[in-house]
Amino acid sequence: MQLANFNGIVSNLLDNITPIEITKGVSQYILWKNNDGKLTAIYKFEKNSKLPFLDEHNLFDEHIFVISGVFNDGNKKYKQGSFIINPKGTSHIPQSEEGCTILVTNE
């Protein structure tokens, strides 16, 4: 019988994470981050909120999953359940008119 190996498993509970206010109406909840700058985070956008800067992906691809609401990248709206890949070298201006919650990872 093979035994499971649980060494190195990391877990986190969203309720235990102190949010970082990126700008008015946009909060970041870091679930995991390493020393290279890779991360997995939840972002919550209140209605009519927008990052005040261009979000550039110079080092890694970015993967976004829209958990709830409608996310806008400055070019297109993505409803709940959408999955977006922003390849390395691309940029966008994250925002939401309706409000949304997204899961973001980069690699």
CYANA upper distance limits for C-alpha pairs under 8 A (distance plus 0.5 A):
 12 ASN  CA     16 ASN  CA      8.10
 12 ASN  CA     31 LEU  CA      6.76
 13 LEU  CA     17 ILE  CA      7.46
 13 LEU  CA     31 LEU  CA      8.48
 14 LEU  CA     29 TYR  CA      7.79
 14 LEU  CA     31 LEU  CA      7.92
 17 ILE  CA     29 TYR  CA      6.74
 17 ILE  CA     30 ILE  CA      7.80
 17 ILE  CA     31 LEU  CA      8.24
 18 THR  CA     29 TYR  CA      7.30
 19 PRO  CA     27 SER  CA      6.35
 19 PRO  CA     28 GLN  CA      5.94
 19 PRO  CA     29 TYR  CA      5.38
 19 PRO  CA     30 ILE  CA      8.20
 20 ILE  CA     27 SER  CA      5.96
 20 ILE  CA     28 GLN  CA      5.55
 20 ILE  CA     29 TYR  CA      7.01
 21 GLU  CA     25 GLY  CA      8.04
 21 GLU  CA     26 VAL  CA      6.42
 21 GLU  CA     27 SER  CA      4.93
 21 GLU  CA     28 GLN  CA      6.82
 22 ILE  CA     26 VAL  CA      6.13
 22 ILE  CA     27 SER  CA      6.19
 22 ILE  CA     28 GLN  CA      7.12
 22 ILE  CA     51 LEU  CA      8.25
 23 THR  CA     27 SER  CA      7.86
 23 THR  CA     50 LYS  CA      8.50
 23 THR  CA     51 LEU  CA      7.12
 23 THR  CA     52 PRO  CA      8.07
 24 LYS  CA     49 SER  CA      7.71
 25 GLY  CA     44 LYS  CA      8.38
 25 GLY  CA     45 PHE  CA      6.27
 25 GLY  CA     46 GLU  CA      5.46
 25 GLY  CA     47 LYS  CA      8.08
 25 GLY  CA     49 SER  CA      5.85
 25 GLY  CA     50 LYS  CA      8.13
 26 VAL  CA     43 TYR  CA      7.34
 26 VAL  CA     44 LYS  CA      6.17
 26 VAL  CA     45 PHE  CA      5.15
 26 VAL  CA     46 GLU  CA      6.94
 26 VAL  CA     49 SER  CA      7.08
 26 VAL  CA     50 LYS  CA      7.79
 26 VAL  CA     51 LEU  CA      7.93
 27 SER  CA     43 TYR  CA      6.07
 27 SER  CA     44 LYS  CA      5.72
 27 SER  CA     45 PHE  CA      7.22
 28 GLN  CA     41 ALA  CA      7.11
 28 GLN  CA     42 ILE  CA      6.36
 28 GLN  CA     43 TYR  CA      5.11
 28 GLN  CA     44 LYS  CA      7.14
 29 TYR  CA     41 ALA  CA      5.92
 29 TYR  CA     42 ILE  CA      5.54
 29 TYR  CA     43 TYR  CA      6.79
 30 ILE  CA     39 LEU  CA      7.78
 30 ILE  CA     40 THR  CA      6.81
 30 ILE  CA     41 ALA  CA      4.87
 30 ILE  CA     42 ILE  CA      7.06
 31 LEU  CA     39 LEU  CA      8.05
 31 LEU  CA     40 THR  CA      6.02
 31 LEU  CA     41 ALA  CA      5.58
 31 LEU  CA     42 ILE  CA      7.76
 32 TRP  CA     39 LEU  CA      5.95
 32 TRP  CA     40 THR  CA      5.67
 32 TRP  CA     41 ALA  CA      7.35
 33 LYS  CA     37 GLY  CA      7.12
 33 LYS  CA     38 LYS  CA      6.23
 33 LYS  CA     39 LEU  CA      4.72
 33 LYS  CA     40 THR  CA      6.99
 34 ASN  CA     38 LYS  CA      6.16
 34 ASN  CA     39 LEU  CA      7.06
 38 LYS  CA     60 PHE  CA      8.30
 38 LYS  CA    105 THR  CA      8.00
 38 LYS  CA    106 ASN  CA      6.17
 38 LYS  CA    107 GLU  CA      6.73
 39 LEU  CA    104 VAL  CA      8.33
 39 LEU  CA    105 THR  CA      6.19
 39 LEU  CA    106 ASN  CA      6.52
 40 THR  CA    103 LEU  CA      7.80
 40 THR  CA    104 VAL  CA      6.09
 40 THR  CA    105 THR  CA      4.84
 40 THR  CA    106 ASN  CA      7.41
 41 ALA  CA    103 LEU  CA      6.36
 41 ALA  CA    104 VAL  CA      5.81
 41 ALA  CA    105 THR  CA      7.09
 42 ILE  CA    101 THR  CA      7.42
 42 ILE  CA    102 ILE  CA      6.15
 42 ILE  CA    103 LEU  CA      5.11
 42 ILE  CA    104 VAL  CA      6.73
 43 TYR  CA    101 THR  CA      6.16
 43 TYR  CA    102 ILE  CA      5.81
 43 TYR  CA    103 LEU  CA      7.01
 43 TYR  CA    104 VAL  CA      8.01
 44 LYS  CA     99 GLY  CA      8.16
 44 LYS  CA    100 CYS  CA      6.44
 44 LYS  CA    101 THR  CA      4.97
 44 LYS  CA    102 ILE  CA      7.11
 45 PHE  CA     49 SER  CA      6.47
 45 PHE  CA     50 LYS  CA      8.18
 45 PHE  CA     95 GLN  CA      7.66
 45 PHE  CA     96 SER  CA      6.84
 45 PHE  CA     99 GLY  CA      5.62
 45 PHE  CA    100 CYS  CA      5.65
 45 PHE  CA    101 THR  CA      6.72
 46 GLU  CA     96 SER  CA      7.80
 46 GLU  CA     98 GLU  CA      8.00
 46 GLU  CA     99 GLY  CA      5.04
 46 GLU  CA    100 CYS  CA      7.24
 47 LYS  CA     96 SER  CA      6.72
 47 LYS  CA     97 GLU  CA      5.65
 47 LYS  CA     98 GLU  CA      5.33
 47 LYS  CA     99 GLY  CA      4.58
 47 LYS  CA    100 CYS  CA      8.23
 48 ASN  CA     95 GLN  CA      7.93
 48 ASN  CA     96 SER  CA      6.13
 48 ASN  CA     97 GLU  CA      4.65
 48 ASN  CA     98 GLU  CA      7.02
 48 ASN  CA     99 GLY  CA      7.27
 49 SER  CA     95 GLN  CA      6.17
 49 SER  CA     96 SER  CA      6.14
 49 SER  CA     97 GLU  CA      7.12
 49 SER  CA     99 GLY  CA      7.88
 50 LYS  CA     93 ILE  CA      7.86
 50 LYS  CA     94 PRO  CA      6.50
 50 LYS  CA     95 GLN  CA      4.53
 50 LYS  CA     96 SER  CA      6.94
 51 LEU  CA     93 ILE  CA      6.81
 51 LEU  CA     94 PRO  CA      6.28
 51 LEU  CA     95 GLN  CA      6.75
 52 PRO  CA     93 ILE  CA      8.28
 53 PHE  CA     93 ILE  CA      7.17
 54 LEU  CA     91 SER  CA      7.04
 54 LEU  CA     92 HIS  CA      6.34
 54 LEU  CA     93 ILE  CA      5.68
 55 ASP  CA     91 SER  CA      5.89
 55 ASP  CA     92 HIS  CA      5.85
 55 ASP  CA     93 ILE  CA      6.30
 55 ASP  CA     94 PRO  CA      7.84
 56 GLU  CA     89 GLY  CA      7.65
 56 GLU  CA     90 THR  CA      6.68
 56 GLU  CA     91 SER  CA      4.76
 56 GLU  CA     92 HIS  CA      7.24
 57 HIS  CA     61 ASP  CA      7.11
 57 HIS  CA     62 GLU  CA      7.64
 57 HIS  CA     86 ASN  CA      8.09
 57 HIS  CA     87 PRO  CA      7.72
 57 HIS  CA     88 LYS  CA      5.63
 57 HIS  CA     89 GLY  CA      5.87
 57 HIS  CA     90 THR  CA      6.06
 57 HIS  CA     91 SER  CA      6.37
 58 ASN  CA     88 LYS  CA      6.10
 58 ASN  CA     89 GLY  CA      5.64
 58 ASN  CA     90 THR  CA      7.96
 59 LEU  CA     88 LYS  CA      6.66
 59 LEU  CA     89 GLY  CA      8.19
 60 PHE  CA     87 PRO  CA      7.72
 60 PHE  CA     88 LYS  CA      5.52
 60 PHE  CA    106 ASN  CA      6.32
 60 PHE  CA    107 GLU  CA      5.64
 61 ASP  CA     85 ILE  CA      7.53
 61 ASP  CA     86 ASN  CA      6.24
 61 ASP  CA     87 PRO  CA      4.87
 61 ASP  CA     88 LYS  CA      5.01
 61 ASP  CA    106 ASN  CA      5.95
 61 ASP  CA    107 GLU  CA      6.02
 62 GLU  CA     85 ILE  CA      6.24
 62 GLU  CA     86 ASN  CA      5.50
 62 GLU  CA     87 PRO  CA      6.81
 62 GLU  CA     88 LYS  CA      7.88
 62 GLU  CA    104 VAL  CA      7.42
 62 GLU  CA    105 THR  CA      6.32
 62 GLU  CA    106 ASN  CA      4.85
 62 GLU  CA    107 GLU  CA      7.25
 63 HIS  CA     83 PHE  CA      7.79
 63 HIS  CA     84 ILE  CA      6.27
 63 HIS  CA     85 ILE  CA      5.11
 63 HIS  CA     86 ASN  CA      6.88
 63 HIS  CA    104 VAL  CA      6.14
 63 HIS  CA    105 THR  CA      5.71
 63 HIS  CA    106 ASN  CA      6.48
 64 ILE  CA     83 PHE  CA      6.17
 64 ILE  CA     84 ILE  CA      5.53
 64 ILE  CA     85 ILE  CA      6.90
 64 ILE  CA    102 ILE  CA      7.01
 64 ILE  CA    103 LEU  CA      6.12
 64 ILE  CA    104 VAL  CA      5.13
 64 ILE  CA    105 THR  CA      7.18
 65 PHE  CA     81 GLY  CA      7.21
 65 PHE  CA     82 SER  CA      6.30
 65 PHE  CA     83 PHE  CA      5.05
 65 PHE  CA     84 ILE  CA      6.96
 65 PHE  CA    102 ILE  CA      6.08
 65 PHE  CA    103 LEU  CA      5.63
 65 PHE  CA    104 VAL  CA      7.13
 66 VAL  CA     70 VAL  CA      7.84
 66 VAL  CA     71 PHE  CA      7.31
 66 VAL  CA     78 TYR  CA      7.81
 66 VAL  CA     79 LYS  CA      7.22
 66 VAL  CA     80 GLN  CA      5.52
 66 VAL  CA     81 GLY  CA      5.88
 66 VAL  CA     82 SER  CA      5.86
 66 VAL  CA     83 PHE  CA      7.07
 66 VAL  CA    100 CYS  CA      7.89
 66 VAL  CA    101 THR  CA      6.77
 66 VAL  CA    102 ILE  CA      4.99
 66 VAL  CA    103 LEU  CA      6.99
 67 ILE  CA     80 GLN  CA      6.07
 67 ILE  CA     81 GLY  CA      6.61
 67 ILE  CA    100 CYS  CA      7.96
 67 ILE  CA    101 THR  CA      5.94
 67 ILE  CA    102 ILE  CA      5.75
 67 ILE  CA    103 LEU  CA      7.33
 68 SER  CA     79 LYS  CA      7.98
 68 SER  CA     80 GLN  CA      5.27
 68 SER  CA     81 GLY  CA      7.91
 68 SER  CA    100 CYS  CA      5.82
 68 SER  CA    101 THR  CA      5.71
 68 SER  CA    102 ILE  CA      7.55
 69 GLY  CA     79 LYS  CA      6.66
 69 GLY  CA     80 GLN  CA      6.01
 69 GLY  CA     98 GLU  CA      6.96
 69 GLY  CA     99 GLY  CA      6.19
 69 GLY  CA    100 CYS  CA      4.58
 69 GLY  CA    101 THR  CA      7.03
 70 VAL  CA     77 LYS  CA      6.96
 70 VAL  CA     78 TYR  CA      6.01
 70 VAL  CA     79 LYS  CA      4.89
 70 VAL  CA     80 GLN  CA      6.61
 70 VAL  CA     96 SER  CA      6.86
 70 VAL  CA     97 GLU  CA      8.10
 70 VAL  CA     98 GLU  CA      6.59
 70 VAL  CA     99 GLY  CA      6.90
 70 VAL  CA    100 CYS  CA      5.94
 71 PHE  CA     77 LYS  CA      6.17
 71 PHE  CA     78 TYR  CA      5.59
 71 PHE  CA     79 LYS  CA      6.88
 71 PHE  CA     94 PRO  CA      7.91
 71 PHE  CA     95 GLN  CA      6.83
 71 PHE  CA     96 SER  CA      5.68
 71 PHE  CA     99 GLY  CA      7.91
 71 PHE  CA    100 CYS  CA      6.45
 71 PHE  CA    101 THR  CA      8.43
 71 PHE  CA    102 ILE  CA      8.20
 72 ASN  CA     76 LYS  CA      6.09
 72 ASN  CA     77 LYS  CA      4.84
 72 ASN  CA     78 TYR  CA      6.59
 72 ASN  CA     93 ILE  CA      8.48
 72 ASN  CA     94 PRO  CA      6.49
 72 ASN  CA     95 GLN  CA      5.67
 72 ASN  CA     96 SER  CA      5.95
 72 ASN  CA     97 GLU  CA      8.41
 73 ASP  CA     77 LYS  CA      7.33
 73 ASP  CA     92 HIS  CA      5.99
 73 ASP  CA     93 ILE  CA      5.78
 73 ASP  CA     94 PRO  CA      5.10
 73 ASP  CA     95 GLN  CA      6.70
 74 GLY  CA     92 HIS  CA      6.64
 74 GLY  CA     93 ILE  CA      5.62
 74 GLY  CA     94 PRO  CA      6.88
 74 GLY  CA     95 GLN  CA      7.47
 75 ASN  CA     92 HIS  CA      8.35
 78 TYR  CA     82 SER  CA      6.35
 86 ASN  CA     90 THR  CA      6.74
 86 ASN  CA     91 SER  CA      8.05
 96 SER  CA    100 CYS  CA      6.98
